[in-house]
Amino acid sequence: MRGNVHVRFGGRAGETHPPKDRQGAPARSHHANSKLDECRRRVQNETLGHRGRKDDPLYRSRRLLTKGHERLDKTGEKKLTSLLEAGDPHGEVRMTWHAKETVRGIYDLDDPIVAAAYVDELADNMRDPSMPVEVRSLGATLRRWRDLIVAWHEARVSNGPTEAINNLIKRIKRVAFGFTRHRNYRIRALLYAGRPNWDLLATITP
């Protein structure tokens, strides 16, 4: 594989290297976290025969599992490891947790060529028959979105800001129960989402 990137799986929870700051990445590991939660729920039902209860190890680990590894201190890592040892007899949740953290590492890469090779190898590894079904599903998603992920590494642009503004505009309409005049709708949206400079208000002539 090109560059200094190597996709690893296995090991114990907490054994990944601390990642770099991911501020500004176009997409977080929401889908990977969803698959991790699916795996946790499945293993919970298969091992104990019921949904999570407050004293069940996997239920107690649910928030620690979805946290980024860099946000876990030593106490958190130790607690997560012990809970997985108690509630994850076949290591499926641990494997899915590691897969989630590996997916988050995609946005640590600067070189588009290295990123493309990373995604290709990661998707192939995740779709191995020995992986939990949730990891295989995540690998299929990576393969399907491969070109778009690599495109972000080339342009470093996402539609996140556009989606955020669109959400604010829709919120205005929802709170107002609709507008009969587009002019009023536009003014309210600009006032709410446009961050107007109120110091200039006195200089505006109606």
WODA-V37633 format. One record per backbone hydrogen bond with DSSP energy under -0.5 kcal/mol. CO is the residue of the C=O (numbers start at 1). NH is the residue of the N-H. If there is no record, write none. Layout:
co = (CO CO)
nh = (NH NH)
This chain:
co = (2 6 12 22 29 30 31 32 33 34 35 36 37 38 39 40 41 42 43 44 44 44 45 53 56 57 59 61 62 63 64 68 69 71 73 74 75 76 77 78 79 80 81 82 83 84 88 91 92 93 94 95 96 97 98 99 100 101 102 103 104 105 106 110 111 112 113 114 115 116 117 118 119 120 121 122 123 125 128 132 132 133 134 135 136 137 138 139 140 141 143 145 146 147 148 149 150 151 152 159 160 161 162 163 164 165 166 167 168 169 170 171 172 173 174 181 182 183 184 185 186 187 188 189 189 190 196 197 198 200 201 204)
nh = (5 8 15 25 33 34 35 36 37 38 39 40 41 42 43 44 45 46 47 48 49 50 49 56 60 61 62 65 66 67 67 71 72 73 77 78 79 80 81 82 83 84 85 86 87 88 91 95 96 97 98 99 100 101 102 103 104 105 105 106 107 108 109 112 115 116 117 118 119 120 121 122 123 124 125 126 127 128 131 135 136 137 138 139 140 141 142 143 144 145 146 149 150 151 152 153 154 155 156 163 164 165 166 167 168 169 170 171 172 173 174 175 176 178 177 185 186 187 188 189 190 191 192 193 194 194 198 200 201 203 204 206)
